[in-house]
Amino acid sequence: MTDSPINLAQSNGEPSAAQTTRHLAYGEAAVMLIECLMLILTEQGVLTTQQMIAAIESAIATKRQMVQDGEHSNISAVAAGVLSTIANSLAAGGSTRAR
């Protein structure tokens, strides 16, 4: 099969390299956007750093439960690690003020 925009799957049903790269790029862009928005929300005093961390910890708990349930275990485990890194980064350098 060709790597046309319509069908990026290989004949064996696995995603093509182009599809995987596009998916990874969307994920990376989404994470960067969310990190920027979290910083703006804390800098503007809309939410505290602790409120942001609590939201991230909720997402971490969900991903850990997905690992236990066998739902995309490898991806969920890595996602929990990424979320932990974001929470730690926010805790280390984030603002704690809120309006």
Secondary structure, 3 states (H helix, E strand, C coil): CCCCCCCCECCCCCECHHHHHHHHHHHHHHHHHHHHHHHHHHHCCCCCHHHHHHHHHHHHHHHHHHHHHCCCHHHHHHHHHHHHHHHHHHHHHCCCCCC
